[in-house]
Amino acid sequence: MSAAAQPFEGLLRALAPRVVGALVRRYGRIDAAEDATQLALLAAVEQWPRDGVPAEPAGWLIRTASHRMTDLLRADRARRDREQEVARWVPVETRTAPAADDPAREPDDTLTLLFMCCHPALSPASQIALTLRAVGGLTTAQLARAFLVPEDTMTRRITRAKETLVESGATFTLPDPAQLDVRLDAVLHALYLAFNEGYAATGGAALHSAELSGEAIRLTRLLHERLEGRPEVAGLLALMLLTDARRPARTGPDGALVPMEEQDRSKWSRALIDEGIALVSAALPKGHVGPYQLQAAIAAVHAEAATAAATDWPQIVALYELLLQVSPNPMVALNHAVAVAMARGPAEGLARVEALAGEKQLRDDHRLHAVRAHLLERLGQLDAASAEYRTAAGLTASMPMQRYLNGKASKLEVRKKGSASI
């Protein structure tokens, strides 16, 4: 994206799912709808810096994308000579539709698009990938990093998912109550991953993307409004709010990462914390406790501590042990090991980390090595800690995280050299 177009990047990212949703509602083709939306976004990047942002940017994008959609479908007809098929996808009434400049005429279909991307005809991995691509706006490269697969593999997965949706005859409507719960787990997981990518980017020059995490929060709010009685939806929204409350304190004046224990907690958003705590407090007594509620409860314990030293680590350990029962996975076990180290000392925590070192999901994950480095540092094993920080830095594609980890290693090396010269 050109320098002149960069001020519009956040707006375009936020509007893209709405444009895709409007096209799918009109034409039924999610594959062509996303292509047409990308063409409209490119047109905006070229024209808006020169002509200014339209009074109704969403209407401008939908109108432009509709024209591109018509072009794509006509090209498809010429290529395949299937006039009847094209006539079915392009209803007569849409050919004389208004210019779509009035937002009132174009409802926000993002939530419907979200559930369509989680259609049961798709595998869970494809549901999440397509949701993050079409609704979350993640690039194929970002998705490939998140799923730990090559970029061409992710491209094929998304293409197959779109083709499967078309072949299945999926309709652009919210599922009925009987089908809604079937798709809900995939929807929540997709939103969770989208938020995480926005809050702590897996790669690139920025530590976070406020637009992406904000969109995940917006969609989860919509879901909570529609499904207010489901505690896990409230739990996920609470988790996002309690986590996002810390974002203003996560970077220093130079943009460098600031770990939680060193953050200025006066910068944490009290409004988001209060809302998140209220949500999780209301959700927990309602029966079955799921993983999002437990993660939100852990985030609430952190939020309620006035200082890092005042954190109730034994309670966090207990919550992680419940989470391991509900949703056992290596990353939860790693976080549990960190909590144990804080509550009972680094030696016990390190022993738990070493027991996880053989886990396939963690072997090449920078977080395992970063935790190990931190605990080795606390135990005074500076050479080993420095080496682990360097290893962790080499395993992350996030430039701010690389700088932070390499900086930790350099400080230990200077410290070690200073001790040796005394």
QUIQUISUL-V481208 format. One record per residue. N is the residue number from 0. SS is DSSP state (H for helix, E for strand, L for the rest). PHI is phi as a letter, one per 40 degrees, with the letter a starting at -180 (999 if undefined). Layout:
N_SS_PHI, N_SS_PHI
This chain:
0_L_999, 1_L_c, 2_L_c, 3_L_c, 4_L_c, 5_H_d, 6_H_d, 7_H_c, 8_H_d, 9_H_c, 10_H_c, 11_H_c, 12_H_c, 13_H_c, 14_H_c, 15_H_d, 16_H_c, 17_H_c, 18_H_c, 19_H_d, 20_H_c, 21_H_c, 22_H_c, 23_H_c, 24_H_c, 25_H_c, 26_H_b, 27_L_g, 28_L_b, 29_H_c, 30_H_c, 31_H_c, 32_H_c, 33_H_c, 34_H_c, 35_H_c, 36_H_c, 37_H_c, 38_H_c, 39_H_c, 40_H_c, 41_H_c, 42_H_c, 43_H_c, 44_H_c, 45_H_c, 46_H_c, 47_H_c, 48_H_c, 49_H_c, 50_H_b, 51_L_g, 52_L_c, 53_L_c, 54_L_d, 55_L_b, 56_H_d, 57_H_c, 58_H_c, 59_H_c, 60_H_c, 61_H_c, 62_H_c, 63_H_c, 64_H_c, 65_H_c, 66_H_c, 67_H_c, 68_H_c, 69_H_c, 70_H_c, 71_H_c, 72_H_c, 73_H_c, 74_H_c, 75_H_c, 76_H_c, 77_H_c, 78_H_c, 79_H_b, 80_L_f, 81_L_b, 82_H_c, 83_H_c, 84_H_c, 85_H_c, 86_H_c, 87_H_c, 88_H_c, 89_L_b, 90_L_c, 91_H_d, 92_H_c, 93_H_c, 94_H_c, 95_L_b, 96_L_c, 97_L_c, 98_L_c, 99_L_g, 100_L_c, 101_L_c, 102_H_d, 103_H_c, 104_H_c, 105_L_b, 106_L_c, 107_L_c, 108_L_c, 109_H_c, 110_H_c, 111_H_c, 112_H_c, 113_H_d, 114_H_c, 115_H_c, 116_H_c, 117_L_b, 118_L_c, 119_L_c, 120_L_c, 121_L_c, 122_L_c, 123_H_d, 124_H_c, 125_H_c, 126_H_d, 127_H_c, 128_H_c, 129_H_c, 130_H_c, 131_H_c, 132_H_c, 133_H_c, 134_L_b, 135_L_c, 136_L_g, 137_L_c, 138_L_c, 139_H_c, 140_H_c, 141_H_c, 142_H_c, 143_H_c, 144_H_c, 145_H_c, 146_H_c, 147_L_f, 148_L_b, 149_L_c, 150_H_c, 151_H_c, 152_H_c, 153_H_c, 154_H_d, 155_H_c, 156_H_c, 157_H_c, 158_H_c, 159_H_c, 160_H_c, 161_H_c, 162_H_c, 163_H_c, 164_H_c, 165_H_c, 166_H_c, 167_H_c, 168_L_g, 169_L_d, 170_L_b, 171_L_c, 172_L_a, 173_L_c, 174_L_c, 175_L_c, 176_H_d, 177_H_c, 178_H_c, 179_H_c, 180_H_c, 181_H_c, 182_H_c, 183_H_c, 184_H_d, 185_H_c, 186_H_c, 187_H_c, 188_H_c, 189_H_c, 190_H_c, 191_H_c, 192_H_c, 193_H_c, 194_H_c, 195_H_c, 196_H_c, 197_H_c, 198_H_c, 199_L_b, 200_L_d, 201_L_c, 202_E_a, 203_E_g, 204_L_c, 205_L_c, 206_L_c, 207_L_a, 208_L_b, 209_H_c, 210_H_c, 211_H_c, 212_H_c, 213_H_c, 214_H_c, 215_H_c, 216_H_c, 217_H_c, 218_H_c, 219_H_c, 220_H_c, 221_H_d, 222_H_c, 223_H_c, 224_H_c, 225_H_c, 226_L_b, 227_L_c, 228_L_c, 229_L_c, 230_H_c, 231_H_c, 232_H_c, 233_H_c, 234_H_c, 235_H_c, 236_H_c, 237_H_c, 238_H_d, 239_H_c, 240_H_c, 241_H_c, 242_H_c, 243_H_c, 244_L_d, 245_L_c, 246_H_d, 247_H_c, 248_H_c, 249_L_c, 250_E_b, 251_L_c, 252_L_d, 253_L_c, 254_L_g, 255_L_c, 256_E_c, 257_L_b, 258_L_c, 259_H_d, 260_H_c, 261_H_b, 262_L_c, 263_L_c, 264_H_c, 265_H_c, 266_H_c, 267_L_c, 268_L_c, 269_H_c, 270_H_c, 271_H_c, 272_H_c, 273_H_c, 274_H_c, 275_H_c, 276_H_c, 277_H_c, 278_H_c, 279_H_c, 280_H_c, 281_H_c, 282_H_c, 283_H_d, 284_L_c, 285_L_c, 286_L_h, 287_L_d, 288_L_b, 289_L_c, 290_H_c, 291_H_c, 292_H_c, 293_H_c, 294_H_c, 295_H_c, 296_H_c, 297_H_c, 298_H_c, 299_H_c, 300_H_c, 301_H_c, 302_H_c, 303_H_c, 304_L_c, 305_L_c, 306_L_b, 307_H_c, 308_H_c, 309_H_c, 310_L_c, 311_L_c, 312_H_c, 313_H_d, 314_H_c, 315_H_c, 316_H_d, 317_H_c, 318_H_c, 319_H_c, 320_H_c, 321_H_c, 322_H_c, 323_H_c, 324_H_c, 325_H_c, 326_L_a, 327_L_c, 328_L_a, 329_H_d, 330_H_c, 331_H_c, 332_H_c, 333_H_c, 334_H_c, 335_H_c, 336_H_c, 337_H_c, 338_H_c, 339_H_c, 340_H_c, 341_H_c, 342_H_c, 343_H_b, 344_L_h, 345_H_c, 346_H_c, 347_H_c, 348_H_c, 349_H_c, 350_H_c, 351_H_c, 352_H_c, 353_H_c, 354_H_c, 355_H_c, 356_L_c, 357_L_c, 358_L_c, 359_H_d, 360_H_c, 361_H_b, 362_H_d, 363_L_b, 364_L_c, 365_H_c, 366_H_c, 367_H_c, 368_H_c, 369_H_c, 370_H_c, 371_H_d, 372_H_d, 373_H_c, 374_H_c, 375_H_c, 376_H_c, 377_H_c, 378_L_c, 379_L_g, 380_L_c, 381_H_c, 382_H_c, 383_H_c, 384_H_c, 385_H_c, 386_H_c, 387_H_c, 388_H_c, 389_H_c, 390_H_c, 391_H_c, 392_H_c, 393_H_c, 394_L_b, 395_L_b, 396_E_c, 397_E_c, 398_H_c, 399_H_c, 400_H_c, 401_H_d, 402_H_c, 403_H_c, 404_H_c, 405_H_c, 406_H_c, 407_H_c, 408_H_c, 409_H_c, 410_H_c, 411_H_c, 412_H_c, 413_H_c, 414_H_c, 415_H_c, 416_H_c, 417_H_c, 418_H_c, 419_H_c, 420_H_c, 421_L_c
